[in-house]
Amino acid sequence: MVKIMYAAKKLKASSLVEVTVAMVIFVALLSCSLVAYLKLTTSGLTAKKLEYDLVVADYALKTKAGKHFLDEEVERGEIKLVRRVREYESRRYLLLLEIYLVDTAGDTLSRYKEVLYEAS
Amino acid sequence: MQKLFSTKLQGGILNLVLAVGIVLTAIIGSVLLLVYHRNLVLTKNSLQERLNRNAASGINYLLAAAEEEIEHFGVDLYGEGLDSVRLSKEAWGIFDLAITQAKTGRHEAYRIALLGAGLDSMREVALYLADEDRPLLLADKVTIVGKAFVPQAELKQVHLGQGEMAQPNKPLVKGALLKSKAMLPPLYKKALARADRYTNFKYPAAARVVPFTSAVGARQVLTASFLEETTVLASREQVVLQDVSLSGHLVVVSEQRVHIGRSAKLENIIVAAPYIEVAEGFSGSVQLFARDSISIGESCRLLYPSALYVSDGAGAGKLWIGSGAEITGEVLLGDEEGKGSNHLLSLQEDALIRGQVFVDGAVELYGAIEGSLMCRRFLLKTPAALYANYLQDASVRVDALSKHYLASPLVSTKAKKGIVAWLR
């Protein structure tokens, strides 16, 4: 009996205006979402910036492990690693290690700073 | 036109559009949330990484600081107003306690470390025996590896007891033999002065003193953060540390005696009393300061960084280390003023001290020392007699001490400083 009633039930037809309005709303929503997505993925800490940070951190680690405390510039494709080491505030045994990752235009993509204690 | 607007589409189209729209919105919303959350986590990690680095830089700053104690003060590390850290340095036993805090908004990073110093000039010295006009006489089975400063720069080999000598032609010292002076080098003056504070019950003004019984009585576990002020658990009576776990920024003080039981778990704390007794089989890292004497039971293990200090103010403190015990750290018997030189260290058979030993008095050495020994004289007890400046069945090897071993920073202010232990 229920089955027969369900089959007999007719859905009310929609006007073209109703459907168009609904679709416009969804398109607007999609557009906003796209803008938000692009903003989220291009601002803040992007995957590319994270990669740059990791490259700099790895270089810093190797610098400290190998005690390479001389200024150096290393080109890696389109980026360049710049290492600067100097005395920290003229304090005995303290060094300021600065590492920058710059692009061909000279813009800094990532930077690393640390105060090191080196008595030897 | 009117006809177009009045056109009716097939039933269910609007419902279908709404359903598809809702599903799409849910998917897009999830993706946006995911990306937002990922960015948040990465930014937070990056910030935390920078704060950790700044806190580590703060520790390096304190390693280079010549001052023994530094009240809390802030430093802008790179002068850009972005990387500020708060630093402090205080005494913790005979080591230095360094604390740094880097903070940005709700994010913060701490580093807490015990600081020590390399052995510097003592790195190659195995033995310094003050010249009291008595030569050093070596009997059987004596091993000395490293530079040895002895009276008149000479050694004699003797044979005690009956039978043949075990190794009659073996070199007595593997290392340079040098002439010692009448006085012990004043290397430990600052360390002894620092240690005297504890035996005289002098604590920082900021310390929180609470009765031992009320603080520990009902609790079995007590941990004090090094970020907070020192907690002094004081008692006028004898203190028994049994079935308790104490760690952190704690000083246990008794005006009579402290007994440390085998079941006690002590980590990085300080214990001060006239007499301290450590029961057989105890294991832990602790700094003990006694005004009269310390007794370390058999098979005890005092882990690095531990320290033993005895000073009775009259130059007659005693330290007895039982058979099979292992001490890794600093052992000091003496007074800042050098009021007397009759302290006595007795190291029993199979006992081992791994570190530096300074005794302004005599040493009964039947065990082994992996590190340096500085003393005024040796005593050797046999069933028949008591010999002065004799050594038998003993070993002092500086080459066996790890090159990473760090002593109290007060011993050598010019030596390279380092991290003795990370406490957080």
Interface residues (C-beta under 8 A of the other chain):
Chain A: K10 L11 K12 A13 S14 S15 L16 V17 E18 V19 A22 M23 I25 F26 L29 L30 S33 A36 Y37 L40 T41 G44 L45 L50 D53 A57 R91 R92 Y93 L94 L96 Y112 K113 E114 V115 L116 Y117 A119 S120
Chain B: L4 F5 S6 T7 K8 L9 Q10 G11 G12 I13 L14 N15 V17 L18 G21 L24 T25 I28 G29 V31 L32 V35 Y36 N39 L42 T43 S46 E49 R53 A56 S57 G58 N60 Y61 L63 A64 L77 Y78 D83 A415 K416 K417
